[in-house]
Amino acid sequence: MKRLVNSKRCIVPAKGYYEWQKLADGTKQPFYITPKYETVFSFAGLWDEWQSPSGEVINSFTIITTTPNKEMAEIHNRMPAILSTEQMEVWLSPLELTQSQADDILRPLPDDSLEIVRVSKDVNNPRNNRENLIYPLED
């Protein structure tokens, strides 16, 4: 992983993301999450290129996760590392990051900076691809 952090950092732009909370009955409730003060934001990511056993070149990426902030901790034990504009510039710099820089960038967002809404369990089925899947459920 250190090789990727030092040479293959990327950002993954998004408007929001889903996370699931495990309920007492064993089912999972989805939530749609967005930063309160941004309409588009970026996750810290890593990319790589590798060759499959059949010789096909595969390009892949991953989103880095970190410990949750206060509101996310109620839903899940991790959250994506969401970058500020200043952090994006450092993250995308071709220079190697110090451990201190990486720790600063890959920390959770400050508490009370996320908008978290309970959404329909229809999001659990990949055949469902509708705009209303990000709308809050009415209680």
NUPA-109251 format. One record per atom (N, C-alpha, C, CB): x, y, z. Coordinates in steps of 0.2 Angstrom, whole numbers, plus 5000, padded with zeros to 4 digits. Glycine has a CB too. Example, Ala and Ser with C-alpha at 12.3 -4.5 7.8 and 13.67 -1.06 7.14 Angstrom:
506649725039 506249785039 506649845039 505749785045 506449895035 506849955036 506450005039 507049975029 
% end
This chain:
500449945000 500050005000 500450065000 499550005006 501050065003 501450125004 501750144997 502150115008 501850094992 502050114985 501450154982 502150044981 500850134983 500250164980 500150234983 499650124981 500250244989 500150314993 500750354990 500250305000 501350334989 501850374987 501850394979 502550344988 501450354975 501550364968 500850364964 501950314965 500350334967 499750324963 499050354967 499650254961 499150414969 498550444973 498150474967 498850494978 497450474969 496950504965 496350524969 496650454959 495950564966 495350584969 494750554965 495250664969 494250544969 493550514966 493050564968 493450444969 492850604963 492250654964 491650624965 492250704958 491250654969 490550624971 490050684973 490550574976 489450664973 488950714976 488650684982 488350724971 488750624983 488550594989 488750514989 487750594990 488550484995 488750414995 488250375000 489450394997 488150314999 487750275003 488150235009 487350224999 487850225014 488150185020 487550155023 488550225025 487650085025 487150045028 487250035036 487049985025 486750045040 486750035047 486449965048 486350095051 486749925052 486449865054 485949875060 487049815056 485349845059 484849855064 484849795068 484149865060 484449805074 484449755079 484149685076 484049775085 483649695071 483349635068 483849605063 482749655065 484449625062 484849595057 484849625050 484749525056 484349665049 484249705042 484749765042 483549725041 484749795036 485149855035 484749905033 485849835031 484849965036 484550025034 485050075030 484250065040 484850085023 485350135020 485250205021 485250125012 485750245021 485750315022 486150345016 486050335029 485950405014 486250445009 486650505012 485750465003 487250505011 487650555015 488050605010 488250515019 487950665012 488350725008 488650775013 487850755004 489150805012 489450855016 488950915016 490150885014 488850945022 488351005022 488551065018 488251025029 489151075017 489351135014 489651135007 489851165019 489551075004 489851064997 489351024993 490551024997 489251044986 488851004982 489250954978 488551054977 489850964977 490250904974 490850904979 490450924967 491150844980 491750834984 492150784982 491550824992 492650764985 493150714982 493350674988 493750744979 493350604986 493650554991 494350544989 493250484990 494850534994 495450514993 495550444991 495950525000 495850434985 495850364982 496550344980 495450364976 496650284978 497250254976 497050224969 497650214981 497550224964 497350184958 497950134957 497250234952 497850084953 498350044950 498150014944 498549984956 498649984941 498649954934 498949884935 498949994928 498649834934 498949764934 498649724929 498749734941 499049664928 498849614923 498549554926 499549594919 497949534923 497549474925 497949414923 496849474922 497849354926 498149294923 498049284916 497849234927 497549304913 497349294906 497749344901 496649304904 498149394905 498549444901 498149514900 498749414895 497549514902 497149584901 497449634906 496449564903 497549694904 497749744908 497149774912 498149804904 497149774919 496549804923 496749864926 496349744928 496349914925 496449984929 495949974935 496350044924 496149994941 495749994946 495850044951 495749924950 495350064956 495550114961 495150094967 495250184958 495350124972 494950114979 494950174982 495350064983 494350184986 494250244990 494550224997 493550264991 494950275000 495250265007 494750275012 495850305008 494650235017 494250255023 494650265029 493750185024 494250295034 494550325040 494050305045 494750395039 494250325051 493850315057 493250365056 494150335064 492650355059 492050395058 492050455062 491450355059 491750515060 491650565064 491050555069 491550635060 490850595073 490250585078 489650555074 490150645082 489350595069 488750575066 488750505062 488450625062 489350495059 489450435056 489550375060 490050435051 489850385066 489950325071 489250295073 490350355077 488750335073 488050305074 487850255069 487550365075 488150265063 487850225057 488350165056 487750265051 489050185056 489550135053 490150145057 489650135046 490650095057 491250105060 491850135056 491450035062 491650155050 492150195046 491750245041 492550135041 492150285038 491950325033 492450345028 491650395036 492250365022 492750385017 493150445019 492450395010 493750445017 494150505018 493950565013 494950495018 493650615015 493350665011 493850725011 492650685013 494050745005 494550795005 494350865004 495050784999 494650915008 494550985006 494851005000 494751035012 494751064997 495151084991 495851094993 494851154989 496051114998 496751125000 497051055001 496851155007 496751005004 496950935004 497050904998 496550895009 496550914993 496650884986 497250904983 496050914982 497450974984 498050994981 498650954983 498151064982 498750944990 499250904993 499250834991 499250915001 498650804991 498550734989 498750724982 497850714990 498650764977 498750754970 499450774969 498250794966 499850804973 500550834972 500950764970 500850864978 501450774966 501850724964 502350704969 502250734957 502450744974 502950734980 502650684985 503050804984 503150644988 502950594993 502650634999 503550554995 502250605002 501950635008 502250605014 501150615008 502350655019 502650635025 502050595029 502850695029 502250555034 501650525038 501250575041 502050485044 501450635043 501050685046 500550715041 501550745049 500850725035 500350755030 499850695028 500750765023 500050635028 499550585026 498950585032 499850515025 499250585038 498750575044 498250635044 499150575050 498550695042 498150755042 497550755036 498550815041 497750725031 497350725025 496850665026 497750715018 497050615029 496550555029 496150545036 496950495028 496050605039 495650605045 494950615043 495950665050 494450595048 493750605046 493550685046 493350575052 493050695042 492750765042 492650785049 492150775038 492650855051 492450875057 491650855059 492450955058 491550845066 490850835068 490350885065 490850825075 489750865064 489250905062 489350935055 489150955067 489750905051 489850925044 489450885039 490550935043 489150835041 488750795036 488050795036 488950715037 487750795030 486950785030 486850715029 486650835024 486450675033 486350605033 485650595033 486750565039 485350565028 484650555027 484550475026 484350595022 483950455030 483750385029 483450375022 483250365035 483550325018 483250325011 482950255011 483850335006 482650245005 482250185004 482750125003 481850184997 482550065006 482950005005 482949974998 482649945009 482550014993 482649994986 483350004983 482150044982 483750044987 484450054985 484849994985 484750114989 484549944989 484949884990 484949834984 484649844996 484549854979 484449814973 484749844967 483749794971 485349814964 485649854959 485249864953 486249814957 484649834952 484249844946 483849914947 483749784945 483849934953 483550004954 484050054953 483250004962 483850094949 484350154947 483950214945 484850134941 483650244951 483150294950 483450354954 482450284952 483250414952 483550474956 483250484963 483250534952 482650454964 482250464970 482650414975 481550444970 483050374974 483450334979 483850374984 483850284975 483950434982 484350484987 483850524991 484850524983 483250524990 482750564993 482650535000 482150574989 482550575005 482450555012 481750515012 482450615017 481750465016 481150435018 480650475022 481250365021 480050475021 479550515025 479350465031 478950535021 479350495037 479250455043 478450445044 479550485049 
% end
